[in-house]
């Protein structure tokens, strides 16, 4: 069993495609197939089921993925500890994040990090918070970022930074009341409302706030459901209705005078953005370096 075979196996498992994996590893498909065949011979069992369009891991392949990932991570860690990486740290970081961190926090963070460590490659993917927790279990992503907690004991959640939800209105709609939650709730009750989809951390926090002040989701005049924050802010700017979004998401539109923002006095609308990792996941030096960098950035703010 060789490391290059493990790398080929992990990449095919992530991309579910021999052709995509061969491109990412700069190998021909015959060479990649040869490595997998040799690995399957060493292990003594089939690791993939090949179809015309996709590749699926067998039960043995699913079980072996965790071990392969750990072996590669331990290899990288040992090389790092021996000083062979030094400041020329290389590697890849696959991140799965919910909409707010994916769109408004991580791009700037990754850009700043890249200036210091240009040899580390990032792949950033987006799902709602529920989807992040579901997908991390499959080991196809290294780390996650979400705006809501999980009771699943298989994860470690670490607070990265604070976030605040604000009420956003179309530019021609004014709110002249106070910042008291009860008064804002009365204002909301008869307005067209744009919702996030189920599984969204923003939606979960919003529903908790509304319920606390006596307004259920069913009582809202929901006119649309969006799968991402950007779509909601754009729809509000076009006069479609009102909604709750992250203050970070509203910042640019507020600056351009495209929407109005109402900040509400309620701790229920303040939340944490978390870094998520599977407890049994061994991170590579590149991944650990990025997490340490991210934590230090927000500790210094």
C-alpha positions as CSV (number, residue, x, y, z in Angstrom):
1,X,0.0,0.0,0.0
2,X,1.4,3.4,-1.0
3,X,0.5,6.9,-0.2
4,X,-0.1,7.8,-3.8
5,X,-2.7,5.0,-3.9
6,X,-4.4,6.4,-0.7
7,X,-4.4,9.9,-2.3
8,X,-6.0,8.6,-5.4
9,X,-8.6,6.7,-3.3
10,X,-9.5,9.8,-1.2
11,X,-9.8,12.1,-4.2
12,X,-12.1,9.7,-6.1
13,X,-14.2,9.3,-3.0
14,X,-14.5,13.1,-2.7
15,X,-15.2,13.8,-6.3
16,X,-17.1,10.6,-7.1
17,X,-15.5,10.6,-10.5
18,X,-12.3,9.0,-12.0
19,X,-12.0,11.7,-14.7
20,X,-12.3,14.6,-12.2
21,X,-9.9,12.9,-9.8
22,X,-7.3,12.3,-12.5
23,X,-7.4,16.0,-13.5
24,X,-7.0,17.1,-9.9
25,X,-4.0,14.7,-9.4
26,X,-2.5,15.4,-12.8
27,X,-2.7,11.7,-13.7
28,X,-4.1,9.9,-16.7
29,X,-7.2,7.8,-16.1
30,X,-5.4,4.5,-16.8
31,X,-2.7,5.5,-14.3
32,X,-5.4,6.3,-11.7
33,X,-7.3,3.1,-12.4
34,X,-4.0,1.2,-12.0
35,X,-3.4,2.7,-8.6
36,X,-6.9,1.8,-7.4
37,X,-6.6,-1.7,-8.7
38,X,-3.3,-2.2,-6.9
39,X,-4.9,-0.8,-3.7
40,X,-7.9,-3.1,-4.0
41,X,-5.5,-6.0,-4.5
42,X,-3.5,-5.1,-1.4
43,X,-6.7,-4.8,0.7
44,X,-8.3,-7.8,-0.8
45,X,-11.7,-6.2,-1.5
46,X,-13.5,-3.9,-4.0
47,X,-13.6,-0.2,-3.0
48,X,-15.7,1.3,-5.7
49,X,-18.7,0.5,-7.8
50,X,-18.3,2.1,-11.2
51,X,-21.3,3.4,-13.3
52,X,-21.4,5.3,-16.6
53,X,-21.7,8.7,-14.9
54,X,-20.5,8.4,-11.3
55,X,-18.4,6.3,-9.0
56,X,-19.8,5.0,-5.7
57,X,-17.8,3.6,-2.7
58,X,-18.7,0.1,-1.6
59,X,-19.4,-0.6,2.1
60,X,-15.7,-1.5,2.4
61,X,-14.8,1.7,0.6
62,X,-16.9,3.9,3.0
63,X,-15.3,2.2,6.0
64,X,-11.8,2.5,4.5
65,X,-12.1,6.2,3.7
66,X,-11.8,7.2,7.3
67,X,-8.6,5.2,7.7
68,X,-7.1,6.5,4.5
69,X,-7.8,10.1,5.5
70,X,-6.2,9.6,8.9
71,X,-3.1,7.9,7.3
72,X,-2.6,10.8,4.9
73,X,-3.1,13.4,7.7
74,X,-0.6,11.6,10.0
75,X,1.9,11.5,7.1
76,X,1.5,15.3,6.6
77,X,1.7,15.9,10.3
78,X,4.9,13.9,10.7
79,X,6.5,15.7,7.9
80,X,5.5,19.0,9.4
81,X,6.8,18.1,12.8
82,X,10.1,17.1,11.3
83,X,10.4,20.6,9.8
84,X,10.2,19.6,6.2
85,X,7.2,21.9,5.6
86,X,8.6,24.9,7.6
87,X,7.1,28.1,6.1
88,X,6.5,26.5,2.8
89,X,3.4,24.8,4.0
90,X,1.4,23.3,1.2
91,X,-1.9,21.4,1.0
92,X,-5.6,21.7,0.4
93,X,-8.4,22.8,2.7
94,X,-12.0,21.7,1.8
95,X,-14.5,23.8,3.7
96,X,-18.3,23.4,3.8
97,X,-20.1,26.4,5.3
98,X,-23.6,27.8,5.7
99,X,-24.5,31.0,3.7
100,X,-23.4,33.7,6.1
101,X,-19.9,32.4,6.8
102,X,-19.5,31.2,3.2
103,X,-20.6,34.5,1.6
104,X,-19.6,37.2,4.1
105,X,-16.8,35.9,6.5
106,X,-14.7,33.3,4.8
107,X,-13.9,35.0,1.5
108,X,-12.0,37.8,3.2
109,X,-10.4,35.5,5.7
110,X,-9.2,33.1,3.0
111,X,-7.9,36.1,0.9
112,X,-5.9,37.4,3.9
113,X,-4.5,34.0,4.7
114,X,-3.5,33.4,1.1
115,X,-1.2,36.4,1.2
116,X,0.9,34.7,3.9
117,X,0.5,31.1,2.7
118,X,0.0,31.2,-1.1
119,X,0.8,27.4,-1.5
120,X,-2.4,26.3,0.3
121,X,-5.4,25.7,-2.0
122,X,-9.0,26.2,-0.8
123,X,-12.2,24.7,-1.9
124,X,-15.2,26.4,-0.4
125,X,-18.7,24.9,-0.7
126,X,-22.0,26.0,0.6
127,X,-25.1,24.4,2.2
128,X,-27.5,25.4,5.0
129,X,-26.4,24.7,8.6
130,X,-28.3,21.4,8.7
131,X,-26.6,20.3,5.5
132,X,-23.2,21.1,6.8
133,X,-23.6,18.8,9.8
134,X,-25.0,16.1,7.6
135,X,-22.2,16.2,5.0
136,X,-19.3,16.5,7.4
137,X,-20.1,13.0,8.7
138,X,-19.2,11.6,5.3
139,X,-15.6,12.9,5.4
140,X,-15.9,14.6,2.1
141,X,-15.1,18.0,3.6
142,X,-12.4,18.8,6.2
143,X,-14.0,21.4,8.3
144,X,-17.3,23.4,8.5
145,X,-18.6,26.8,9.5
146,X,-22.2,27.3,10.7
147,X,-24.4,29.8,12.4
148,X,-26.3,27.4,14.7
149,X,-25.4,24.7,17.2
150,X,-25.9,20.9,17.0
151,X,-26.6,18.4,19.7
152,X,-24.7,15.7,17.8
153,X,-21.9,14.5,20.1
154,X,-19.7,13.5,17.1
155,X,-18.8,17.2,16.5
156,X,-16.6,19.8,18.2
157,X,-18.0,23.3,17.9
158,X,-15.7,26.3,18.6
159,X,-16.9,29.9,18.5
160,X,-15.2,31.9,15.8
161,X,-17.0,35.2,16.0
162,X,-20.3,36.9,16.9
163,X,-23.1,37.7,14.4
164,X,-26.3,39.7,14.8
165,X,-29.6,39.3,12.9
166,X,-31.3,42.5,11.7
167,X,-34.6,43.3,10.1
168,X,-34.3,44.6,6.6
169,X,-36.9,46.6,4.7
170,X,-37.2,47.9,1.1
171,X,-35.8,51.4,0.6
172,X,-39.2,53.0,0.4
173,X,-40.5,51.3,3.6
174,X,-39.9,53.1,6.8
175,X,-40.0,51.9,10.4
176,X,-40.4,54.8,12.9
177,X,-40.9,52.8,16.1
178,X,-38.5,51.9,18.8
179,X,-36.0,49.1,18.9
180,X,-38.1,47.2,21.4
181,X,-38.8,43.7,20.2
182,X,-42.5,43.8,21.0
183,X,-43.0,46.9,18.9
184,X,-41.0,45.5,16.0
185,X,-43.1,42.3,16.1
186,X,-46.3,44.3,15.7
187,X,-44.8,46.0,12.7
188,X,-43.8,42.7,11.1
189,X,-47.1,40.9,11.5
190,X,-48.9,42.3,8.5
191,X,-46.0,42.7,6.1
192,X,-45.0,40.5,3.2
193,X,-42.2,38.3,4.5
194,X,-39.4,36.5,2.7
195,X,-38.2,33.3,4.4
196,X,-35.1,31.1,4.4
197,X,-35.4,27.4,3.8
198,X,-35.8,24.8,6.5
199,X,-32.4,23.8,7.9
200,X,-31.0,27.4,7.8
201,X,-29.4,28.7,11.0
202,X,-30.7,32.1,10.3
203,X,-34.3,30.8,10.1
204,X,-33.9,28.8,13.3
205,X,-32.7,31.9,15.2
206,X,-35.5,34.0,13.7
207,X,-38.2,31.5,14.6
208,X,-36.9,31.4,18.2
209,X,-37.1,35.2,18.4
210,X,-40.6,35.4,16.9
211,X,-42.0,32.6,19.0
212,X,-40.7,34.2,22.2
213,X,-42.7,37.3,21.4
214,X,-45.9,35.5,20.4
215,X,-45.7,35.4,16.6
216,X,-45.5,32.0,15.0
217,X,-44.1,31.2,11.6
218,X,-47.5,30.3,10.3
219,X,-48.8,33.8,11.1
220,X,-46.3,35.4,8.9
221,X,-47.3,36.5,5.4
222,X,-44.7,34.4,3.7
223,X,-44.5,35.3,0.0
224,X,-41.2,33.5,-0.9
225,X,-38.7,31.0,0.4
226,X,-35.0,31.4,-0.6
227,X,-32.1,29.0,-0.3
228,X,-29.5,31.7,0.4
229,X,-29.0,35.0,2.2
230,X,-27.9,36.9,-0.9
231,X,-31.2,36.1,-2.7
232,X,-33.2,37.4,0.2
233,X,-31.4,40.7,0.5
234,X,-31.7,41.3,-3.3
235,X,-35.5,40.5,-3.1
236,X,-36.0,42.9,-0.3
237,X,-34.1,45.6,-2.2
238,X,-36.6,45.0,-5.1
239,X,-39.5,45.7,-2.8
240,X,-40.8,42.1,-2.5
241,X,-41.1,42.1,1.3
242,X,-39.1,42.2,4.5
243,X,-36.9,39.6,6.3
244,X,-34.2,38.9,8.9
245,X,-30.6,38.5,7.7
246,X,-27.1,38.7,9.2
247,X,-25.9,42.3,9.7
248,X,-22.8,41.4,7.7
249,X,-25.1,40.5,4.7
250,X,-26.9,43.7,4.9
251,X,-23.9,46.0,5.1
252,X,-23.1,46.5,1.4
253,X,-26.8,47.1,0.5
254,X,-27.2,49.6,3.4
255,X,-24.1,51.4,2.3
256,X,-25.6,51.7,-1.2
257,X,-28.9,52.9,0.2
258,X,-30.8,50.0,-1.3
259,X,-32.5,48.8,1.9
260,X,-33.3,50.0,5.3
261,X,-32.1,48.2,8.4
262,X,-33.7,47.9,11.8
263,X,-31.5,46.7,14.7
264,X,-33.6,45.2,17.5
265,X,-32.9,45.1,21.2
266,X,-33.0,41.4,21.8
267,X,-30.2,38.9,22.8
268,X,-32.1,36.3,20.8
269,X,-31.0,37.9,17.6
270,X,-27.3,37.7,18.6
271,X,-25.6,34.4,17.8
272,X,-22.3,32.8,17.3
273,X,-20.6,31.6,14.1
274,X,-19.0,28.3,14.8
275,X,-16.1,26.3,13.4
276,X,-17.1,22.7,13.2
277,X,-14.9,19.6,13.2
278,X,-15.7,15.9,13.5
279,X,-14.1,14.7,16.8
280,X,-12.3,11.8,15.2
281,X,-11.0,13.9,12.2
282,X,-7.3,14.3,12.1
283,X,-6.4,17.6,10.4
284,X,-3.4,18.1,8.1
285,X,-0.9,20.9,9.0
286,X,-2.4,23.1,6.3
287,X,-5.9,22.7,7.8
288,X,-4.7,23.3,11.3
289,X,-2.8,26.4,10.2
290,X,-5.9,27.9,8.7
291,X,-8.0,27.3,11.8
292,X,-5.4,28.8,14.1
293,X,-5.1,31.8,11.8
294,X,-8.9,32.3,11.7
295,X,-9.1,32.1,15.5
296,X,-6.3,34.5,16.0
297,X,-7.9,37.0,13.5
298,X,-11.1,37.2,15.5
299,X,-9.5,37.2,18.9
300,X,-7.6,40.3,17.9
301,X,-10.8,42.2,16.7
